[in-house]
């Protein structure tokens, strides 16, 4: 799972581990406020994307 900041185009990796039994205890944080596009991929195939608004 990657997130890209709308204004700065900075990309950060949010998650890169296996998910067991269809469950994950992952927690994510973004270091800048603003809009971030998150891309979810499995084996380098894009499954979905969504936008989140990070606030201070």
Chimera marker file (.cmm) of the C-alpha trace (Angstrom):
<marker_set name="trace">
<marker id="1" x="0.000" y="0.000" z="0.000" r="1" g="1" b="0" radius="0.5"/>
<marker id="2" x="1.444" y="3.317" z="-1.095" r="1" g="1" b="0" radius="0.5"/>
<marker id="3" x="0.212" y="6.848" z="-0.363" r="1" g="1" b="0" radius="0.5"/>
<marker id="4" x="0.990" y="9.903" z="-2.502" r="1" g="1" b="0" radius="0.5"/>
<marker id="5" x="0.501" y="13.477" z="-1.233" r="1" g="1" b="0" radius="0.5"/>
<marker id="6" x="-1.605" y="15.517" z="-3.674" r="1" g="1" b="0" radius="0.5"/>
<marker id="7" x="0.459" y="18.743" z="-3.514" r="1" g="1" b="0" radius="0.5"/>
<marker id="8" x="4.033" y="17.557" z="-2.957" r="1" g="1" b="0" radius="0.5"/>
<marker id="9" x="3.775" y="14.231" z="-4.864" r="1" g="1" b="0" radius="0.5"/>
<marker id="10" x="5.741" y="12.658" z="-1.989" r="1" g="1" b="0" radius="0.5"/>
<marker id="11" x="5.113" y="8.905" z="-1.884" r="1" g="1" b="0" radius="0.5"/>
<marker id="12" x="5.354" y="6.800" z="1.266" r="1" g="1" b="0" radius="0.5"/>
<marker id="13" x="4.951" y="3.069" z="1.745" r="1" g="1" b="0" radius="0.5"/>
<marker id="14" x="2.253" y="2.388" z="4.326" r="1" g="1" b="0" radius="0.5"/>
<marker id="15" x="2.145" y="-1.398" z="4.370" r="1" g="1" b="0" radius="0.5"/>
<marker id="16" x="4.172" y="-4.258" z="2.900" r="1" g="1" b="0" radius="0.5"/>
<marker id="17" x="3.458" y="-7.376" z="4.941" r="1" g="1" b="0" radius="0.5"/>
<marker id="18" x="1.355" y="-10.485" z="4.429" r="1" g="1" b="0" radius="0.5"/>
<marker id="19" x="-2.206" y="-10.495" z="5.709" r="1" g="1" b="0" radius="0.5"/>
<marker id="20" x="-3.096" y="-13.753" z="7.492" r="1" g="1" b="0" radius="0.5"/>
<marker id="21" x="-6.642" y="-15.107" z="7.677" r="1" g="1" b="0" radius="0.5"/>
<marker id="22" x="-8.042" y="-12.039" z="5.887" r="1" g="1" b="0" radius="0.5"/>
<marker id="23" x="-7.102" y="-9.863" z="8.891" r="1" g="1" b="0" radius="0.5"/>
<marker id="24" x="-4.439" y="-7.277" z="9.541" r="1" g="1" b="0" radius="0.5"/>
<marker id="25" x="-3.627" y="-5.289" z="12.663" r="1" g="1" b="0" radius="0.5"/>
<marker id="26" x="-1.962" y="-2.564" z="10.602" r="1" g="1" b="0" radius="0.5"/>
<marker id="27" x="-2.032" y="1.062" z="11.689" r="1" g="1" b="0" radius="0.5"/>
<marker id="28" x="-0.991" y="3.865" z="9.383" r="1" g="1" b="0" radius="0.5"/>
<marker id="29" x="0.126" y="7.444" z="9.874" r="1" g="1" b="0" radius="0.5"/>
<marker id="30" x="0.945" y="10.208" z="7.429" r="1" g="1" b="0" radius="0.5"/>
<marker id="31" x="3.503" y="12.866" z="8.369" r="1" g="1" b="0" radius="0.5"/>
<marker id="32" x="1.845" y="15.791" z="6.546" r="1" g="1" b="0" radius="0.5"/>
<marker id="33" x="-1.696" y="17.131" z="6.525" r="1" g="1" b="0" radius="0.5"/>
<marker id="34" x="-3.567" y="17.286" z="3.223" r="1" g="1" b="0" radius="0.5"/>
<marker id="35" x="-5.029" y="14.931" z="0.671" r="1" g="1" b="0" radius="0.5"/>
<marker id="36" x="-3.317" y="11.596" z="0.092" r="1" g="1" b="0" radius="0.5"/>
<marker id="37" x="-4.118" y="9.054" z="-2.618" r="1" g="1" b="0" radius="0.5"/>
<marker id="38" x="-3.670" y="5.505" z="-1.355" r="1" g="1" b="0" radius="0.5"/>
<marker id="39" x="-3.041" y="2.693" z="-3.839" r="1" g="1" b="0" radius="0.5"/>
<marker id="40" x="-3.554" y="-0.917" z="-2.750" r="1" g="1" b="0" radius="0.5"/>
<marker id="41" x="-1.695" y="-3.576" z="-4.757" r="1" g="1" b="0" radius="0.5"/>
<marker id="42" x="-1.083" y="-7.301" z="-4.485" r="1" g="1" b="0" radius="0.5"/>
<marker id="43" x="1.843" y="-8.796" z="-6.398" r="1" g="1" b="0" radius="0.5"/>
<marker id="44" x="2.308" y="-5.410" z="-8.110" r="1" g="1" b="0" radius="0.5"/>
<marker id="45" x="-1.281" y="-5.464" z="-9.467" r="1" g="1" b="0" radius="0.5"/>
<marker id="46" x="-3.334" y="-2.400" z="-8.493" r="1" g="1" b="0" radius="0.5"/>
<marker id="47" x="-6.557" y="-3.492" z="-6.762" r="1" g="1" b="0" radius="0.5"/>
<marker id="48" x="-8.033" y="-0.194" z="-5.632" r="1" g="1" b="0" radius="0.5"/>
<marker id="49" x="-7.259" y="3.433" z="-4.830" r="1" g="1" b="0" radius="0.5"/>
<marker id="50" x="-8.861" y="5.909" z="-2.439" r="1" g="1" b="0" radius="0.5"/>
<marker id="51" x="-8.313" y="9.456" z="-1.152" r="1" g="1" b="0" radius="0.5"/>
<marker id="52" x="-7.914" y="10.328" z="2.523" r="1" g="1" b="0" radius="0.5"/>
<marker id="53" x="-7.655" y="13.728" z="4.179" r="1" g="1" b="0" radius="0.5"/>
<marker id="54" x="-4.964" y="13.870" z="6.856" r="1" g="1" b="0" radius="0.5"/>
<marker id="55" x="-5.335" y="16.545" z="9.527" r="1" g="1" b="0" radius="0.5"/>
<marker id="56" x="-3.103" y="17.783" z="12.342" r="1" g="1" b="0" radius="0.5"/>
<link id1="1" id2="2" r="1" g="1" b="0" radius="0.2"/>
<link id1="2" id2="3" r="1" g="1" b="0" radius="0.2"/>
<link id1="3" id2="4" r="1" g="1" b="0" radius="0.2"/>
<link id1="4" id2="5" r="1" g="1" b="0" radius="0.2"/>
<link id1="5" id2="6" r="1" g="1" b="0" radius="0.2"/>
<link id1="6" id2="7" r="1" g="1" b="0" radius="0.2"/>
<link id1="7" id2="8" r="1" g="1" b="0" radius="0.2"/>
<link id1="8" id2="9" r="1" g="1" b="0" radius="0.2"/>
<link id1="9" id2="10" r="1" g="1" b="0" radius="0.2"/>
<link id1="10" id2="11" r="1" g="1" b="0" radius="0.2"/>
<link id1="11" id2="12" r="1" g="1" b="0" radius="0.2"/>
<link id1="12" id2="13" r="1" g="1" b="0" radius="0.2"/>
<link id1="13" id2="14" r="1" g="1" b="0" radius="0.2"/>
<link id1="14" id2="15" r="1" g="1" b="0" radius="0.2"/>
<link id1="15" id2="16" r="1" g="1" b="0" radius="0.2"/>
<link id1="16" id2="17" r="1" g="1" b="0" radius="0.2"/>
<link id1="17" id2="18" r="1" g="1" b="0" radius="0.2"/>
<link id1="18" id2="19" r="1" g="1" b="0" radius="0.2"/>
<link id1="19" id2="20" r="1" g="1" b="0" radius="0.2"/>
<link id1="20" id2="21" r="1" g="1" b="0" radius="0.2"/>
<link id1="21" id2="22" r="1" g="1" b="0" radius="0.2"/>
<link id1="22" id2="23" r="1" g="1" b="0" radius="0.2"/>
<link id1="23" id2="24" r="1" g="1" b="0" radius="0.2"/>
<link id1="24" id2="25" r="1" g="1" b="0" radius="0.2"/>
<link id1="25" id2="26" r="1" g="1" b="0" radius="0.2"/>
<link id1="26" id2="27" r="1" g="1" b="0" radius="0.2"/>
<link id1="27" id2="28" r="1" g="1" b="0" radius="0.2"/>
<link id1="28" id2="29" r="1" g="1" b="0" radius="0.2"/>
<link id1="29" id2="30" r="1" g="1" b="0" radius="0.2"/>
<link id1="30" id2="31" r="1" g="1" b="0" radius="0.2"/>
<link id1="31" id2="32" r="1" g="1" b="0" radius="0.2"/>
<link id1="32" id2="33" r="1" g="1" b="0" radius="0.2"/>
<link id1="33" id2="34" r="1" g="1" b="0" radius="0.2"/>
<link id1="34" id2="35" r="1" g="1" b="0" radius="0.2"/>
<link id1="35" id2="36" r="1" g="1" b="0" radius="0.2"/>
<link id1="36" id2="37" r="1" g="1" b="0" radius="0.2"/>
<link id1="37" id2="38" r="1" g="1" b="0" radius="0.2"/>
<link id1="38" id2="39" r="1" g="1" b="0" radius="0.2"/>
<link id1="39" id2="40" r="1" g="1" b="0" radius="0.2"/>
<link id1="40" id2="41" r="1" g="1" b="0" radius="0.2"/>
<link id1="41" id2="42" r="1" g="1" b="0" radius="0.2"/>
<link id1="42" id2="43" r="1" g="1" b="0" radius="0.2"/>
<link id1="43" id2="44" r="1" g="1" b="0" radius="0.2"/>
<link id1="44" id2="45" r="1" g="1" b="0" radius="0.2"/>
<link id1="45" id2="46" r="1" g="1" b="0" radius="0.2"/>
<link id1="46" id2="47" r="1" g="1" b="0" radius="0.2"/>
<link id1="47" id2="48" r="1" g="1" b="0" radius="0.2"/>
<link id1="48" id2="49" r="1" g="1" b="0" radius="0.2"/>
<link id1="49" id2="50" r="1" g="1" b="0" radius="0.2"/>
<link id1="50" id2="51" r="1" g="1" b="0" radius="0.2"/>
<link id1="51" id2="52" r="1" g="1" b="0" radius="0.2"/>
<link id1="52" id2="53" r="1" g="1" b="0" radius="0.2"/>
<link id1="53" id2="54" r="1" g="1" b="0" radius="0.2"/>
<link id1="54" id2="55" r="1" g="1" b="0" radius="0.2"/>
<link id1="55" id2="56" r="1" g="1" b="0" radius="0.2"/>
</marker_set>
